Amino acid sequence: MPIWRPSTSHHDKTPLPIRVTRAQGSYLYTADGRAIWDGTCAWWVTVHGHCHPHIAAAIAHQAHTLDQVLFADFTHPLAEHLIQRLSTLTGLPWGFFSDDGSTAVEVALKIAIQYFRNRGERRTRLLALEGAYHGDTFGAMSVSARGLFTLPFEDWLFEVEWLPFPSPENEAALRQSLEKLQERRDIIAFIGEPLLQGTAGMRTYAPSYWDLIATTVRQTGGLVIADEVFTGFGRTGTLFATQQCQQKPDILCLSKGITGGFMPLGVTLVSEQVFHGFYTSDPLKAFYHGHSYTGNPLACAAAIANLELWEESHTWTQLQTLCDTQKQLAEKWREMFPDLPVRTLGLVLAVELPGAERGYLAPHRHTFKAYALERNIFLRPLGAVVYILPALSSQPHELERAFYLIQDYLETVGVSSA
Ligand SMILES: Cc1ncc(COP(=O)(O)O)c(C=O)c1O
């Protein structure tokens, strides 16, 4: 089939894509009659389960009511309602629509850069965390760690200053870097994935580090951008990861789980202060950025239905149950494989498989995925890091099954538990 698939080497024939004809809850149903448990939430987008009836009904209703408007000249109740709700939840009153995580980040970066230009302040530097991943468009790539994904474009990316990943081992280096920032007045913004770097291998860090970085950046007059494209909508155990931090962002990027995994949608929320920087009679100071599908009513309907599900107590009970299960499994892993790192935060459980080859292309990514798929479990390792990210439709026994499958796999490659 002449379809160029994402992040795929087509020369590499294994594994071929699997044809899925239907999905429900945590399961994908294939054309050849298999039911595969999805432990990735379909690239981190599904929240309450595939085809959740509440969200499906909201989209169906909307499709018969209002499909699209040109958002520069028109508005509609669902877009207004959605931004109002997100504002109440985040404390950021203005929302800008885009299409996905990368464009939500592009918008955030462009707003931050233009904000200072509009004020007549010459600021030129952006800060990001080592290991960051913010998307595949050029701005998002520029503030992402240099590596496999960015290699062919290296000469085309803008320069960014990197802060050490905030871990206890790196704390001295981080503090040193932050110390050096204090007198600077050229920082536009810091962008980071709060508490959890997903693509880097599910690397977690404490809220106090986020606060430390954000406080220092604020002292320089710079803005704080939280990229919650992955961490939003329950992944870290709270609706947003920044709810666990003292320092709230000036700009917040949302996508992936925002529609419960049904529709592509990006939202960049900003503070009153940031919006005010664009509120002038000078037409050169407006934000000239817009996507065709801005504020798409079907996507807004899905996002509102998703937020409605988050207002139900059983959603939170289920989130807690699954987070507790992940914690227990992490403890078990520490006993079973004391030498193999394990990390957990909220719904995410990640373990590192052994082997000399690390990084995204580590061979486990193919061999483990194939092993799991043969057993009707879909897990997609980030190199040697295998993670389990369940949708809220999953049950603890399904998480346990995926967990013990990792142990079985390790035995096949000659690693036994303690
Ligand atoms: C933290 C973060 N930001 C941005 C993106 C890009 O999102 P999208 O793939 O929807 O463009 C991702 C995707 O994985 C992400 O994890």
The ligand as an SDF file (V2000), in Angstrom:
LIG
                    3D

 16 16  0  0  0  0  0  0  0  0999 V2000
    5.6250   16.5860   24.9020 C   0  0  0  0  0  0  0  0  0  0  0  0
    5.2170   16.5490   23.4690 C   0  0  0  0  0  0  0  0  0  0  0  0
    5.0600   17.6960   22.8030 N   0  0  0  0  0  0  0  0  0  0  0  0
    4.6820   17.7350   21.5100 C   0  0  0  0  0  0  0  0  0  0  0  0
    4.4520   16.5720   20.8160 C   0  0  0  0  0  0  0  0  0  0  0  0
    4.0530   16.6190   19.3570 C   0  0  0  0  0  0  0  0  0  0  0  0
    2.7290   16.2790   19.2410 O   0  0  0  0  0  0  0  0  0  0  0  0
    2.1270   15.8310   17.8010 P   0  0  0  0  0  0  0  0  0  0  0  0
    2.7190   14.4880   17.5170 O   0  0  0  0  0  0  0  0  0  0  0  0
    0.6620   15.7900   18.0360 O   0  0  0  0  0  0  0  0  0  0  0  0
    2.5280   16.8670   16.8240 O   0  0  0  0  0  0  0  0  0  0  0  0
    4.6100   15.3380   21.4660 C   0  0  0  0  0  0  0  0  0  0  0  0
    4.3960   14.0750   20.7500 C   0  0  0  0  0  0  0  0  0  0  0  0
    4.7120   13.0120   21.2010 O   0  0  0  0  0  0  0  0  0  0  0  0
    5.0170   15.3320   22.8260 C   0  0  0  0  0  0  0  0  0  0  0  0
    5.1890   14.1970   23.4880 O   0  0  0  0  0  0  0  0  0  0  0  0
  1  2  1  0
  2  3  1  0
  2 15  2  0
  3  4  2  0
  4  5  1  0
  5  6  1  0
  5 12  2  0
  6  7  1  0
  7  8  1  0
  8  9  2  0
  8 10  1  0
  8 11  1  0
 12 13  1  0
 12 15  1  0
 13 14  2  0
 15 16  1  0
M  END
$$$$
